[in-house]
Amino acid sequence: MSLSSKIFTYNLTNESFEIVSDYGLKAVSLKLTSGTATITGTMKVGDKSSQPISLTLNEGVTINSDEASGVLQDLTIDATSGTVLIIGRS
C-alpha cells in the first residue's frame, strides 16, 4: 500500500451497497460477522452471467484490481439479512 492510499471502513448492516468505479476503490476486503450476505458482480463471461456468491461467517475475502490504474466497479454487497465489515483502499 502506497502512502497516498486512502482507506474506507464501513459496518454494513441490514442493507445493500454497490461499489461503482466513481468511488476509486482498488481493493476491498469483506467479512461477514452475523447473518447472511452475498456478493454479486455484473460481468458476463461468454454465455455465463454473474451469480450471487454467499459469504462465509467470520471468513474474510479480498477483491482487488491487478491493474495499476484500474478500479473496482459494479460489485454489489447484499447484507440485508446480516452484517458485513468493509475495508476499501483507493
LUMZAGU-589609 format. One record per residue: residue in one letter; x, y, z of N, C-alpha, C, O, CB in turn. Coordinates in nm, 4 decimals, padded with zeros to 6 digits. Atoms other than C-alpha are relative to their C-alpha. Last residue first. Glycine has a CB too. Layout:
N
+------+----------+----------+----------+----------+----------+----------+----------+----------+----------+----------+----------+----------+----------+----------+----------+
! resn !   n.east !  n.north !     n.up !  ca.east ! ca.north !    ca.up !   c.east !  c.north !     c.up !   o.east !  o.north !     o.up !  cb.east ! cb.north !    cb.up !
+------+----------+----------+----------+----------+----------+----------+----------+----------+----------+----------+----------+----------+----------+----------+----------+
!    A !        X !        Y !        Z !        X !        Y !        Z !        X !        Y !        Z !        X !        Y !        Z !        X !        Y !        Z !
...
+------+----------+----------+----------+----------+----------+----------+----------+----------+----------+----------+----------+----------+----------+----------+----------+
This chain:
90
+------+----------+----------+----------+----------+----------+----------+----------+----------+----------+----------+----------+----------+----------+----------+----------+
! resn !   n.east !  n.north !     n.up !  ca.east ! ca.north !    ca.up !   c.east !  c.north !     c.up !   o.east !  o.north !     o.up !  cb.east ! cb.north !    cb.up !
+------+----------+----------+----------+----------+----------+----------+----------+----------+----------+----------+----------+----------+----------+----------+----------+
!    S ! -00.0040 ! -00.0696 !  00.1290 ! -00.8097 !  00.3684 ! -00.3113 !  00.1371 ! -00.0106 ! -00.0612 !  00.1604 !  00.0418 ! -00.1702 ! -00.0391 !  00.1470 !  00.0157 !
!    R ! -00.1219 ! -00.0782 !  00.0214 ! -00.8455 !  00.1047 ! -00.0413 ! -00.0063 !  00.0646 ! -00.1381 ! -00.0435 !  00.0017 ! -00.2372 !  00.1276 ! -00.0895 !  00.0138 !
!    G ! -00.0356 ! -00.0266 !  00.1389 ! -01.1653 ! -00.0456 !  00.0997 !  00.1239 !  00.0864 ! -00.0087 !  00.1529 !  00.1644 !  00.0820 ! -00.1152 !  00.0669 ! -00.0729 !
!    I ! -00.1183 ! -00.0867 !  00.0018 ! -01.2432 ! -00.2100 !  00.4326 !  00.0399 !  00.0139 ! -00.1459 !  00.0678 ! -00.0851 ! -00.2134 !  00.1191 ! -00.0584 !  00.0884 !
!    I ! -00.0618 ! -00.0336 !  00.1279 ! -01.5947 ! -00.3497 !  00.4709 !  00.1208 !  00.0897 !  00.0248 !  00.1124 !  00.1890 !  00.0971 ! -00.1020 !  00.0696 ! -00.0947 !
!    L ! -00.1009 ! -00.1046 ! -00.0203 ! -01.7413 ! -00.5310 !  00.7719 !  00.0702 !  00.0215 ! -00.1333 !  00.1105 ! -00.0745 ! -00.1991 !  00.1032 ! -00.0389 !  00.1139 !
!    V ! -00.1274 !  00.0202 !  00.0687 ! -02.0533 ! -00.7250 !  00.6748 !  00.0900 !  00.1187 !  00.0305 !  00.0509 !  00.2340 !  00.0125 ! -00.0204 ! -00.0169 ! -00.1543 !
!    T ! -00.0960 ! -00.1079 ! -00.0189 ! -02.3636 ! -00.7575 !  00.8920 !  00.1320 ! -00.0378 ! -00.0663 !  00.1858 ! -00.1460 ! -00.0432 !  00.0207 !  00.0300 !  00.1507 !
!    G ! -00.1211 !  00.0229 ! -00.0765 ! -02.6686 ! -00.9691 !  00.8124 !  00.0843 !  00.1248 !  00.0149 !  00.0398 !  00.2360 ! -00.0135 !  00.0809 ! -00.1076 ! -00.0638 !
!    S !  00.0305 !  00.0916 ! -00.1106 ! -03.0032 ! -01.0149 !  00.6443 !  00.1239 ! -00.0271 !  00.0847 !  00.1370 ! -00.1347 !  00.1430 ! -00.0566 ! -00.1323 ! -00.0538 !
!    T !  00.1325 ! -00.0356 ! -00.0515 ! -02.9992 ! -00.7200 !  00.4011 ! -00.0439 ! -00.0916 !  00.1139 ! -00.1405 ! -00.0615 !  00.1841 ! -00.1027 ! -00.0051 ! -00.1121 !
!    A !  00.0012 !  00.0416 ! -00.1406 ! -02.6251 ! -00.7753 !  00.3636 ! -00.1342 !  00.0355 !  00.0635 ! -00.1403 !  00.0760 !  00.1796 !  00.1164 !  00.0668 !  00.0784 !
!    D !  00.1365 !  00.0058 ! -00.0531 ! -02.6145 ! -00.7624 ! -00.0157 !  00.0037 ! -00.0588 !  00.1407 !  00.0181 ! -00.1797 !  00.1589 ! -00.0932 ! -00.0845 ! -00.0929 !
!    I ! -00.0057 !  00.0734 ! -00.1260 ! -02.2737 ! -00.6497 ! -00.1424 ! -00.1400 !  00.0071 !  00.0597 ! -00.1884 !  00.1155 !  00.0925 !  00.1096 !  00.0593 !  00.0989 !
!    T !  00.1046 ! -00.0244 ! -00.0989 ! -02.2961 ! -00.5444 ! -00.5057 !  00.0201 ! -00.0914 !  00.1198 !  00.0380 ! -00.2123 !  00.1055 ! -00.1398 ! -00.0213 ! -00.0615 !
!    L !  00.0006 !  00.1098 ! -00.0961 ! -01.9910 ! -00.5139 ! -00.7319 ! -00.1025 !  00.0337 !  00.1073 ! -00.0934 !  00.1385 !  00.1713 !  00.1427 ! -00.0235 !  00.0624 !
!    D !  00.1174 !  00.0861 !  00.0155 ! -02.0201 ! -00.2955 ! -01.0409 !  00.0064 ! -00.1264 !  00.0845 ! -00.0096 ! -00.2374 !  00.0336 ! -00.0164 ! -00.0378 ! -00.1441 !
!    Q !  00.1279 ! -00.0576 !  00.0411 ! -01.6749 ! -00.1444 ! -01.0416 ! -00.1063 ! -00.1081 ! -00.0049 ! -00.0779 ! -00.2258 ! -00.0271 !  00.0123 !  00.0694 ! -00.1370 !
!    L !  00.1113 !  00.0946 ! -00.0045 ! -01.3319 ! -00.1940 ! -00.8906 ! -00.1274 !  00.0694 ! -00.0446 ! -00.1465 !  00.1887 ! -00.0212 ! -00.0172 ! -00.0589 !  00.1419 !
!    V !  00.0809 ! -00.0075 ! -00.1216 ! -01.0573 !  00.0409 ! -01.0007 ! -00.1114 ! -00.1044 ! -00.0091 ! -00.1479 ! -00.1498 ! -00.1175 ! -00.0592 !  00.1439 !  00.0199 !
!    G !  00.1360 !  00.0525 ! -00.0009 ! -00.7756 !  00.0062 ! -01.2519 ! -00.0694 !  00.0150 !  00.1344 ! -00.0052 !  00.0156 !  00.2394 !  00.0015 ! -00.1442 ! -00.0389 !
!    S !  00.0943 ! -00.1124 !  00.0025 ! -00.4718 !  00.2349 ! -01.2767 ! -00.1459 ! -00.0464 !  00.0085 ! -00.2373 !  00.0357 !  00.0011 !  00.0203 !  00.0820 ! -00.1271 !
!    A ! -00.0531 ! -00.1145 ! -00.0750 ! -00.2053 ! -00.0160 ! -01.1726 ! -00.1000 !  00.1153 !  00.0063 ! -00.1108 !  00.1824 !  00.1090 !  00.1304 !  00.0482 ! -00.0632 !
!    E ! -00.0490 ! -00.1052 !  00.0888 ! -00.4148 ! -00.3101 ! -01.2932 !  00.0439 !  00.1204 !  00.0817 ! -00.0241 !  00.1592 !  00.1767 ! -00.1083 !  00.0406 ! -00.1021 !
!    D ! -00.1419 !  00.0224 !  00.0239 ! -00.4409 ! -00.6008 ! -01.0529 !  00.0607 !  00.1075 ! -00.0892 !  00.1829 !  00.1181 ! -00.1002 !  00.0211 ! -00.1363 ! -00.0622 !
!    S ! -00.0329 ! -00.0216 !  00.1401 ! -00.7730 ! -00.4746 ! -00.9204 !  00.1501 ! -00.0187 ! -00.0153 !  00.2284 !  00.0433 !  00.0567 ! -00.0453 !  00.1420 ! -00.0489 !
!    N ! -00.0789 ! -00.1155 !  00.0384 ! -00.8643 ! -00.6210 ! -00.5863 !  00.0210 !  00.0060 ! -00.1496 !  00.0042 ! -00.0924 ! -00.2215 !  00.1328 ! -00.0016 !  00.0704 !
!    I !  00.0122 ! -00.0130 !  00.1450 ! -01.1130 ! -00.8454 ! -00.4115 !  00.0800 !  00.1232 ! -00.0380 !  00.0613 !  00.2300 !  00.0202 ! -00.1514 !  00.0112 ! -00.0470 !
!    T ! -00.0527 ! -00.1242 !  00.0568 ! -01.0416 ! -00.9606 ! -00.0582 ! -00.0111 ! -00.0064 ! -00.1514 !  00.0231 ! -00.1067 ! -00.2140 !  00.1475 !  00.0238 !  00.0436 !
!    V ! -00.0282 !  00.0123 !  00.1426 ! -01.2436 ! -01.2210 !  00.1333 !  00.0484 !  00.1369 ! -00.0485 ! -00.0050 !  00.2404 ! -00.0083 ! -00.1273 ! -00.0488 ! -00.0807 !
!    G ! -00.0176 ! -00.1176 !  00.0839 ! -01.2638 ! -01.2670 !  00.5076 !  00.0244 ! -00.0347 ! -00.1452 !  00.0717 ! -00.1437 ! -00.1774 !  00.1133 !  00.0827 !  00.0511 !
!    E ! -00.1107 !  00.0207 !  00.0935 ! -01.4048 ! -01.5605 !  00.7000 !  00.0059 !  00.1202 ! -00.0938 ! -00.0953 !  00.1604 ! -00.1512 ! -00.0172 ! -00.1341 ! -00.0806 !
!    N ! -00.1321 ! -00.0211 ! -00.0613 ! -01.6130 ! -01.4969 !  01.0138 !  00.1186 ! -00.0352 ! -00.0891 !  00.2292 ! -00.0555 ! -00.0389 !  00.0093 ! -00.0799 !  00.1247 !
!    L ! -00.0093 ! -00.0664 ! -00.1294 ! -01.9363 ! -01.6340 !  00.8614 !  00.1440 ! -00.0010 !  00.0522 !  00.2092 ! -00.1053 !  00.0566 ! -00.0935 ! -00.0675 !  00.1011 !
!    T ! -00.0038 !  00.0955 ! -00.1102 ! -01.8958 ! -01.7416 !  00.4992 !  00.0262 !  00.0741 !  00.1297 !  00.1141 !  00.1599 !  00.1360 !  00.1079 ! -00.1083 ! -00.0237 !
!    L ! -00.1145 ! -00.0173 ! -00.0886 ! -02.0024 ! -01.5029 !  00.2218 ! -00.0114 ! -00.1010 !  00.1131 ! -00.1217 ! -00.1402 !  00.1509 !  00.0078 !  00.1457 !  00.0555 !
!    S !  00.0213 ! -00.0179 ! -00.1433 ! -02.2502 ! -01.6355 ! -00.0316 !  00.1318 !  00.0190 !  00.0738 !  00.2292 ! -00.0519 !  00.0487 ! -00.0752 ! -00.1192 !  00.0577 !
!    I ! -00.0868 !  00.0911 ! -00.0732 ! -02.1801 ! -01.5807 ! -00.4013 ! -00.0192 !  00.0296 !  00.1483 ! -00.0071 !  00.1444 !  00.1909 !  00.1510 !  00.0154 ! -00.0435 !
!    P ! -00.0382 ! -00.0325 ! -00.1377 ! -02.4537 ! -01.4190 ! -00.6111 !  00.0863 ! -00.1114 !  00.0614 !  00.0612 ! -00.2300 !  00.0403 ! -00.1260 !  00.0230 !  00.0861 !
!    Q !  00.1001 !  00.0466 ! -00.0957 ! -02.4425 ! -01.5025 ! -00.9833 !  00.0449 !  00.0382 !  00.1404 !  00.1644 !  00.0561 !  00.1639 ! -00.0219 ! -00.1540 ! -00.0115 !
!    S ! -00.0396 !  00.0050 ! -00.1406 ! -02.2543 ! -01.3364 ! -01.2687 ! -00.1177 ! -00.0426 !  00.0861 ! -00.2323 ! -00.0065 !  00.0593 !  00.0538 !  00.1365 !  00.0464 !
!    S !  00.0202 ! -00.1245 ! -00.0739 ! -02.3807 ! -01.4223 ! -01.6151 !  00.0454 ! -00.0182 !  00.1445 !  00.0425 ! -00.1289 !  00.1984 ! -00.1487 !  00.0441 ! -00.0054 !
!    K !  00.0206 !  00.0122 ! -00.1454 ! -02.2372 ! -01.7089 ! -01.8202 ! -00.0113 !  00.1377 !  00.0640 !  00.0795 !  00.2200 !  00.0527 !  00.1158 ! -00.0795 !  00.0652 !
!    D !  00.1442 !  00.0017 ! -00.0230 ! -02.2815 ! -01.7043 ! -02.2027 ! -00.0342 ! -00.0109 !  00.1492 ! -00.1496 ! -00.0359 !  00.1841 ! -00.0633 ! -00.1157 ! -00.0764 !
!    G !  00.0655 !  00.0878 !  00.0979 ! -01.9241 ! -01.5929 ! -02.2660 ! -00.1506 !  00.0068 !  00.0202 ! -00.2095 !  00.1149 !  00.0176 !  00.0507 ! -00.1471 !  00.0132 !
!    V ! -00.1110 !  00.0682 !  00.0664 ! -01.8133 ! -01.4248 ! -01.9447 ! -00.0604 ! -00.1035 ! -00.0937 ! -00.1193 ! -00.2020 ! -00.0493 !  00.0986 ! -00.0667 !  00.1038 !
!    K !  00.0431 !  00.1222 !  00.0676 ! -02.0673 ! -01.1692 ! -01.8189 !  00.1209 ! -00.0575 ! -00.0725 !  00.1934 !  00.0157 ! -00.1398 ! -00.1189 !  00.0275 ! -00.0997 !
!    M ! -00.0690 !  00.0417 !  00.1208 ! -01.9614 ! -00.9085 ! -01.5652 ! -00.0569 ! -00.1308 ! -00.0544 ! -00.0938 ! -00.2209 !  00.0209 !  00.1488 ! -00.0150 !  00.0272 !
!    T !  00.0902 ! -00.0171 !  00.1141 ! -02.2190 ! -00.7754 ! -01.3209 !  00.0627 ! -00.0487 ! -00.1300 ! -00.0021 ! -00.0475 ! -00.2347 ! -00.0399 !  00.1461 ! -00.0138 !
!    G ! -00.0546 ! -00.0866 !  00.1039 ! -02.0640 ! -00.8857 ! -00.9934 ! -00.1006 !  00.0138 ! -00.1125 ! -00.2083 ! -00.0457 ! -00.1085 !  00.1339 ! -00.0550 ! -00.0534 !
!    T !  00.0353 !  00.0288 !  00.1385 ! -02.2507 ! -01.0230 ! -00.6947 !  00.0669 !  00.1012 ! -00.0920 !  00.0591 !  00.2220 ! -00.0696 ! -00.1534 !  00.0018 ! -00.0194 !
!    I ! -00.0617 ! -00.0976 !  00.0886 ! -02.1584 ! -01.0509 ! -00.3283 ! -00.0330 ! -00.0425 ! -00.1428 ! -00.0364 ! -00.1614 ! -00.1745 !  00.1560 !  00.0100 !  00.0234 !
!    T ! -00.0553 !  00.0440 !  00.1279 ! -02.3803 ! -01.2260 ! -00.0769 !  00.0736 !  00.1148 ! -00.0672 !  00.0537 !  00.2318 ! -00.0348 ! -00.1112 ! -00.0538 ! -00.0921 !
!    A ! -00.0273 ! -00.1071 !  00.0967 ! -02.4772 ! -01.1913 !  00.2882 !  00.0578 ! -00.0624 ! -00.1262 !  00.1151 ! -00.1713 ! -00.1232 !  00.0981 !  00.1070 !  00.0593 !
!    T ! -00.0409 !  00.0462 !  00.1324 ! -02.6106 ! -01.3995 !  00.5766 !  00.0217 !  00.1204 ! -00.0910 ! -00.0363 !  00.2270 ! -00.0705 ! -00.1059 ! -00.0963 ! -00.0605 !
!    G !  00.1040 !  00.0189 !  00.1008 ! -02.6456 ! -01.3387 !  00.9494 !  00.0529 ! -00.0591 ! -00.1289 !  00.1439 ! -00.1421 ! -00.1284 ! -00.0673 !  00.1305 ! -00.0292 !
!    S !  00.1259 !  00.0589 ! -00.0478 ! -02.3502 ! -01.2130 !  01.1512 ! -00.0979 ! -00.0134 ! -00.1159 ! -00.0891 !  00.0585 ! -00.2154 ! -00.0620 !  00.0861 !  00.1137 !
!    T ! -00.0094 !  00.0195 ! -00.1448 ! -01.9848 ! -01.1107 !  01.1153 ! -00.1292 ! -00.0526 !  00.0619 ! -00.1287 ! -00.1010 !  00.1751 !  00.0376 !  00.1297 !  00.0664 !
!    L !  00.1343 !  00.0195 ! -00.0530 ! -01.9442 ! -01.1459 !  00.7384 !  00.0121 ! -00.0295 !  00.1488 !  00.0765 ! -00.1268 !  00.1880 ! -00.0751 ! -00.1154 ! -00.0748 !
!    K !  00.0104 !  00.1059 ! -00.0997 ! -01.6003 ! -01.0119 !  00.6480 ! -00.1417 ! -00.0018 !  00.0555 ! -00.1882 !  00.0965 !  00.1133 !  00.1040 !  00.0199 !  00.1139 !
!    L !  00.1318 !  00.0184 ! -00.0593 ! -01.5206 ! -00.8107 !  00.3357 !  00.0049 ! -00.1118 !  00.1023 !  00.0744 ! -00.2115 !  00.0827 ! -00.1052 ! -00.0302 ! -00.1079 !
!    S !  00.0039 !  00.1213 ! -00.0812 ! -01.1954 ! -00.6694 !  00.1993 ! -00.1335 ! -00.0040 !  00.0725 ! -00.1811 !  00.0976 !  00.1231 !  00.1192 ! -00.0053 !  00.1012 !
!    V !  00.0985 !  00.0012 ! -00.1070 ! -01.1983 ! -00.4182 ! -00.0867 !  00.0090 ! -00.1350 !  00.0715 !  00.0176 ! -00.2400 !  00.0079 ! -00.1444 !  00.0257 ! -00.0553 !
!    A !  00.0102 !  00.1257 ! -00.0741 ! -00.9280 ! -00.3204 ! -00.3313 ! -00.1056 !  00.0149 !  00.1074 ! -00.1268 !  00.1234 !  00.1615 !  00.1365 ! -00.0402 !  00.0622 !
!    K ! -00.0836 !  00.0964 !  00.0704 ! -00.8727 ! -00.0547 ! -00.5995 ! -00.0024 ! -00.1361 !  00.0680 !  00.0340 ! -00.2367 !  00.0071 !  00.1428 !  00.0510 ! -00.0090 !
!    L ! -00.0559 !  00.1074 ! -00.0825 ! -01.1567 !  00.1695 ! -00.4864 !  00.0787 ! -00.0986 ! -00.0858 !  00.0299 ! -00.1466 ! -00.1881 ! -00.1119 ! -00.0734 !  00.0761 !
!    G ! -00.1449 !  00.0085 !  00.0104 ! -01.1996 !  00.4863 ! -00.6940 !  00.0646 ! -00.1089 !  00.0843 !  00.1842 ! -00.1023 !  00.1124 !  00.0582 !  00.1290 !  00.0372 !
!    Y ! -00.0540 !  00.0018 ! -00.1361 ! -01.5557 !  00.5542 ! -00.5762 !  00.1522 ! -00.0115 !  00.0006 !  00.2158 !  00.0234 !  00.1001 ! -00.0607 ! -00.1153 !  00.0791 !
!    D ! -00.0147 ! -00.1379 ! -00.0481 ! -01.6580 !  00.6561 ! -00.9310 !  00.0602 !  00.0063 !  00.1404 !  00.1177 !  00.1087 !  00.1774 ! -00.1352 !  00.0701 ! -00.0008 !
!    S ! -00.1332 ! -00.0503 !  00.0332 ! -01.5927 !  00.2953 ! -01.0415 !  00.0248 !  00.1422 !  00.0507 !  00.1390 !  00.1782 !  00.0790 !  00.0199 ! -00.0041 ! -00.1492 !
!    V ! -00.0066 ! -00.0480 !  00.1382 ! -01.9024 !  00.1698 ! -00.8599 !  00.1366 !  00.0643 ! -00.0229 !  00.2042 !  00.1033 !  00.0724 ! -00.1154 !  00.1015 ! -00.0304 !
!    I ! -00.1270 ! -00.0663 !  00.0281 ! -01.9310 ! -00.0406 ! -00.5443 !  00.0021 !  00.0348 ! -00.1482 ! -00.0139 ! -00.0522 ! -00.2338 !  00.1225 ! -00.0905 !  00.0393 !
!    E ! -00.0573 !  00.0275 !  00.1314 ! -02.2926 ! -00.1184 ! -00.4650 !  00.1274 !  00.0808 ! -00.0174 !  00.1281 !  00.2028 ! -00.0004 ! -00.1011 !  00.0325 ! -00.1127 !
!    F ! -00.0957 ! -00.1039 !  00.0376 ! -02.4070 ! -00.1438 ! -00.1028 !  00.0595 ! -00.0387 ! -00.1347 !  00.1072 ! -00.1509 ! -00.1514 !  00.1123 !  00.0177 !  00.1091 !
!    S ! -00.0860 !  00.0350 !  00.1130 ! -02.7028 ! -00.3363 !  00.0345 !  00.0886 !  00.1184 ! -00.0334 !  00.0575 !  00.2328 ! -00.0004 ! -00.0839 ! -00.0422 ! -00.1235 !
!    E !  00.0121 ! -00.0848 !  00.1187 ! -02.8678 ! -00.3065 !  00.3748 !  00.0913 ! -00.0533 ! -00.1098 !  00.1704 ! -00.1449 ! -00.0878 !  00.0348 !  00.1478 !  00.0334 !
!    N !  00.1370 !  00.0045 !  00.0509 ! -02.9267 ! -00.4924 !  00.7009 ! -00.0246 !  00.0969 ! -00.1159 ! -00.1269 !  00.1651 ! -00.1214 ! -00.0964 !  00.0303 !  00.1118 !
!    T !  00.0961 !  00.0796 ! -00.0773 ! -02.5911 ! -00.3906 !  00.8493 ! -00.1392 !  00.0160 ! -00.0584 ! -00.1918 !  00.1269 ! -00.0680 !  00.0009 !  00.0415 !  00.1489 !
!    L !  00.1228 !  00.0125 !  00.0798 ! -02.2878 ! -00.2708 !  00.6535 ! -00.0963 ! -00.0938 !  00.0719 ! -00.0695 ! -00.2132 !  00.0845 !  00.0311 ! -00.0527 ! -00.1445 !
!    N !  00.0697 !  00.1131 ! -00.0609 ! -02.0140 ! -00.1643 !  00.9008 ! -00.1374 ! -00.0087 ! -00.0669 ! -00.2301 !  00.0619 ! -00.0271 ! -00.0124 !  00.0164 !  00.1579 !
!    Y !  00.1448 ! -00.0090 ! -00.0171 ! -01.7957 !  00.0657 !  00.6932 ! -00.0540 ! -00.1301 !  00.0577 ! -00.0097 ! -00.2391 !  00.0214 ! -00.0692 !  00.0322 ! -00.1342 !
!    T !  00.0487 !  00.1051 ! -00.0905 ! -01.4271 !  00.1486 !  00.6501 ! -00.1495 !  00.0199 !  00.0217 ! -00.1970 !  00.1328 !  00.0344 !  00.0770 !  00.0022 !  00.1368 !
!    F !  00.1434 ! -00.0126 ! -00.0282 ! -01.2685 !  00.3397 !  00.3594 ! -00.0384 ! -00.1153 !  00.0927 ! -00.0029 ! -00.2302 !  00.0663 ! -00.0866 ! -00.0016 ! -00.1333 !
!    I !  00.0720 !  00.1173 ! -00.0483 ! -00.8888 !  00.3770 !  00.3422 ! -00.1449 !  00.0367 !  00.0312 ! -00.1726 !  00.1404 !  00.0915 !  00.0692 ! -00.0587 !  00.1251 !
!    K !  00.0995 ! -00.0374 ! -00.1000 ! -00.6872 !  00.6265 !  00.1372 ! -00.0801 ! -00.1242 !  00.0342 ! -00.0969 ! -00.2124 ! -00.0501 ! -00.0931 !  00.1154 ! -00.0512 !
!    S !  00.1264 !  00.0741 ! -00.0031 ! -00.3690 !  00.5346 ! -00.0440 ! -00.0903 !  00.0528 !  00.1107 ! -00.0445 !  00.0903 !  00.2186 !  00.0258 ! -00.1504 !  00.0198 !
!    S !  00.1078 ! -00.0853 !  00.0482 ! -00.1040 !  00.8066 ! -00.0840 ! -00.1354 ! -00.0712 !  00.0001 ! -00.2367 ! -00.0100 ! -00.0337 !  00.0319 !  00.0489 ! -00.1394 !
!    L !  00.0334 ! -00.0995 ! -00.1017 !  00.1479 !  00.6275 !  00.1375 ! -00.1157 !  00.0888 ! -00.0426 ! -00.1792 !  00.1525 !  00.0415 !  00.1210 !  00.0854 !  00.0309 !
!    S ! -00.0786 ! -00.1225 !  00.0069 !  00.1425 !  00.3344 ! -00.1004 ! -00.0461 !  00.0986 !  00.1061 ! -00.1567 !  00.0877 !  00.1588 ! -00.0101 !  00.0630 ! -00.1393 !
!    M !  00.0846 ! -00.1175 !  00.0000 !  00.0000 !  00.0000 !  00.0000 !  00.0889 !  00.1234 !  00.0000 !  00.1782 !  00.1371 !  00.0837 ! -00.0961 !  00.0000 !  00.1217 !
+------+----------+----------+----------+----------+----------+----------+----------+----------+----------+----------+----------+----------+----------+----------+----------+
